[in-house]
Amino acid sequence: MIQSQPIAPNGPVFSQLVYGTWRVLDDPPTANAPDLLRRLHQCLDLGITTIDTAEIYGLYRVEEFIGETLRLDPGLRSRLQIVTKCGIYVPCDFHPERKTAFYQADAARIVKSAEKSLRLMGIDHIDLLLVHRPDWLTPADETAAGLNKLLKDGKIRAAGVSNYNVHQFDLLNSRMDQPLVTNQIEFSLLHMDPIYDGTGDQCQRLGIRPMAWSPLAKGELMNATNPASARIHAKCAELSAKYDGATVDQLAYAWILAHPSRPLPVIGTNKLDRLCATARAAQIQLEREDWYALWTAAKGHGIP
Ligand SMILES: NC(=O)c1ccc[n+]([C@@H]2O[C@H](COP(=O)([O-])OP(=O)(O)OC[C@H]3O[C@@H](n4cnc5c(N)ncnc54)[C@H](OP(=O)(O)O)[C@@H]3O)[C@@H](O)[C@H]2O)c1
């Protein structure tokens, strides 16, 4: 059973693995509300109680789809923690007037987007709202003003960011009435930047846990024609017996979970068997040499 713990000091309690909804409308297993409802119940059975979504997912359609799903089971919302994001605006059917994609994280836009997310999902609060990407044109005070207002009004329980570098995080955090509780970042065996760029260290310093998106590198880690993935597969084949027959995806999750910042991976698969396998990966404790052996396989060379 997946454990739940606070994501930050005084922060909301989230499950160690988070169910991602980016692809739910693309895949037959979850593309209609009764199927997504069944999938959310399967997540709960595994102890996965936190779901991740965003205003932009499904070109602005996924939040509404989640709302349709929640309406099928009125008791479900109180058993879930809902994370959503705002701030990315792209040309789409709803907004043909937009000629180019842009980020926008001023106070009015953040409040408007969060209120839209509440309305579309049919919920009275968001457990965690993330600014999806840093908006290079908006002063941090403006972004903080929007998040602080939503916190004060009880529309969001916690605020965080996604894809911020350490300086952007520190700046925004310095303007918050209530500290940011996470940075949702890309982190996997094929994307190790958080180990080197200070993000993982910043999270440890602040006692907050990052959320790791695309933990299987958007599926590329499972593609053995990718040379780095092929090396990882070979190493996983060697390690598998030692970890009770663990598969590549399970060892890749265990590799993320072993990082001292204690990341919360955001799961991307829409296949039930893969979801269940992921849940079992949370039990794997990778030994030091094996963690470094996977690093070495991914890089194609030894440590410096
Ligand atoms: N904050 C951000 O900027 C950001 C960006 C991207 C994503 N996210 C979040 O992170 C979540 C996960 O991202 P992601 O979907 O890219 O995750 P991922 O796990 O890295 O990739 C998922 C892809 O890998 C495939 N896959 C998974 N397990 C597999 C296996 N054992 N063998 C072969 N293929 C496998 C899946 O196909 P199947 O479905 O067929 O298994 C799917 O196409 C998203 O849902 C979203 O919530 C956040």
The ligand as a Gaussian input file, in Angstrom:
#p B3LYP/6-31G(d) Opt

LIG

0 1
 N        4.580000      19.917000     -14.649000
 C        4.838000      19.668000     -15.912000
 O        5.335000      20.511000     -16.667000
 C        4.506000      18.300000     -16.448000
 C        4.941000      17.928000     -17.728000
 C        4.622000      16.654000     -18.195000
 C        3.885000      15.776000     -17.392000
 N        3.457000      16.176000     -16.153000
 C        2.693000      15.260000     -15.272000
 O        3.415000      14.050000     -15.175000
 C        2.559000      12.953000     -15.514000
 C        3.380000      11.851000     -16.078000
 O        4.050000      12.277000     -17.259000
 P        4.250000      11.268000     -18.451000
 O        2.935000      10.809000     -18.942000
 O        5.197000      11.863000     -19.432000
 O        4.935000      10.025000     -17.631000
 P        5.898000       8.834000     -18.090000
 O        5.614000       7.709000     -17.175000
 O        7.294000       9.332000     -18.179000
 O        5.442000       8.467000     -19.560000
 C        4.200000       7.876000     -19.810000
 C        4.311000       7.186000     -21.139000
 O        5.152000       6.055000     -20.952000
 C        4.453000       4.890000     -21.365000
 N        4.765000       3.801000     -20.447000
 C        4.595000       3.773000     -19.113000
 N        4.982000       2.593000     -18.600000
 C        5.420000       1.860000     -19.629000
 C        5.935000       0.562000     -19.732000
 N        6.094000      -0.227000     -18.672000
 N        6.285000       0.129000     -20.965000
 C        6.139000       0.910000     -22.041000
 N        5.618000       2.171000     -22.004000
 C        5.276000       2.642000     -20.798000
 C        2.986000       5.230000     -21.238000
 O        2.221000       4.428000     -22.128000
 P        0.945000       3.596000     -21.568000
 O       -0.069000       4.597000     -21.131000
 O        0.543000       2.816000     -22.771000
 O        1.437000       2.743000     -20.434000
 C        2.964000       6.692000     -21.632000
 O        2.913000       6.848000     -23.033000
 C        1.515000      13.578000     -16.450000
 O        0.295000      12.821000     -16.487000
 C        1.313000      14.918000     -15.823000
 O        0.381000      14.804000     -14.747000
 C        3.763000      17.423000     -15.673000

